[in-house]
Amino acid sequence: MEVGRLAERAKAGDVDAFTELVRRYQAMIFGYAYATTGDFDLAEEASQQAFITAWRNLSNLAHPERFGGWLRGIARFECLHLLRAQRAGHVPIDLVPGIVSPGPGPVEVAEANEAVDGVLAAIAALPDAERMSAILFYIHDHSQREVAGFLNLPVSTVNNRLRNARKHLREGELVPMAKDALKTHALPDDFAERIGAVVRSEGAIVDACFDAEQRPPVLNQVSITVDHSGLSLTAHVAQHLNDDLVRCILVDDHVREPASPQIGGAVRDLETSVSRPMNLAPLRDVISRLRKSKSPQSLIETGIKAVDLFCPMAAGSLVGLVGDMQTGKMVLVEEIIHRLGTNSEPLSVVVMVEAPAEVVAVQHLDYRTSGSVEVLYLPVADASPEALESILDLFDVVLTFSRALGQQRYYPAIDPLRSTSRLLEARIVGDSHLGVVSAVGALLNGSSPPDARAERVRDYLTQPFFVAETFTNRPGRSVPRVVAVADLRSLLDGDHADLADRALYMIGSLNEAVARE
């Protein structure tokens, strides 16, 4: 399709058409940016920003057939903007000696780098017009006609400039090396797919669509264009909604409704992990927006004893996972997704991740999406319930994880004494359930005289997970809520005191332990 037609479609809001324009012009714009800045990193940044600026200003494109020249002007502006910003740390373009190797290495590598640096220095020393034409021609095998069209020059002029550039570069020796050096630093083929677009915006919550193969990882930082003013805000990817849709949370504390990104605004993966936590004020705003309008009532059973007994959930519940690092929070998320799958009523889970310490560990997980369970990851300075006390009232359910329990290998390491649920009411869970929870709480917090029942209850609340079978060599177990309530009542009453030590550890129901004896 002709460029003019693609530009018209992009101007009308066709994201695919604009992506095709990015593919067609990405190498040319990168070459132009490198010729202008003399720095490959700046050139890539300028190229990305040029396409973002072009997308948000398409309404100002009066002549779609002249898209290339219009884009070139934007790229030049972005290059000059970056050069001004970098002026304190950069020498003028005519003094740039080339790209220096970042550190010492083997002699062979050093020599190769020195040769490449020499070629790039020779290119940088070319007169401006020759340098521009040579870089555009060699960086991605563009034809002279393509270069001429992009620069809005006659082909003969480009031909003359290339001939002069070859003479300066001593064609027989440096031209092939120049071509290889420029190609080595060219933009990746998937550059176009790295730029996403805003599809929904509400306060600090921004949903963006990316190419499925280029979806940023959870807890990566992204840059989001706000409006035509050029303002960009930093956000982090908090959730994978599906294969090509991510939910981002703006981390700038000054974000207000009028500053929310517009639909269609560009989103760029910064390819860096979250480094600082969110403050409590914006955190509270985000969580408030996640709450459903109605109070959840219809119970959802997970088959996980510690959850269904002490932290019962319901359709539409907003669940917060808080507590110590490395205690199995992420494993529980995976288990809930595995158990509820896509056939359950909806459930929203917010995982508080300590930044930056816990971020790297979280990013190494394999995130699955579920039609029933939405999982959002929010970076905080301290994930303990005490530090987050001012926002915990926003959750229907709070699951608190304990390092002390984890160190004693009580998994899931959910602390029933510090976990809460709005659903723990007699009219919802029944008198028997509520009575058992109260009695267990009294037993575990020391208000009752110590006895062997406490250890047996602790053991009973452990449970093998389906998603951990490969690592534990224990098959997963699921226990209905009514069975778990009856089992705990039996243990509280002193039944089965003759069971062997640890007979209740990592089992399903009480009957399983009895059957083994």
ABEGO torsion letter per residue (X at the ends): XBAAAAAAAAAAGBAAAAAAAAAAAAAAAAAAAAAAAGBAAAAAAAAAAAAAAAAAAAAABABAAAAAAAAAAAAAAAAAAAAAAAAAABBBAAABAEBBBABBBBAAAAAAAAAAAAAAAAAAABBAAAAAAAAAAAAAGBBAAAAAAAAGBBAAAAAAAAAAAAAAAGAAAAAAAAAAAAAAABBBAAAAAABBBBABBBEABBBBBBBAAABBBBGBBBBBBABAAGBBBBBBBABBABAABBBBBBABAABBAAABBBBGBBBBBAGBBBABBBBAAAAAAAAAAABBABBBABBBBAGBAAAAAABBBBBGBBBBBBEBBGAGAAAAAAAAAAAAEAABBBBBBBBBBBOAAAAAAAAABBBBBBAABBBBBBBBABABAAAAAAAAAABABBBBBBAAAAAAGBOBABBAAABBBAABBAAAAEAAAAAAAAAAAAAAAGABBBBAAAAAAAAAABBBBAAAAAAAGBBBBBBBAAAAAAAAAAAAAGBGAABBBGAABGBBBAAAAAAAX
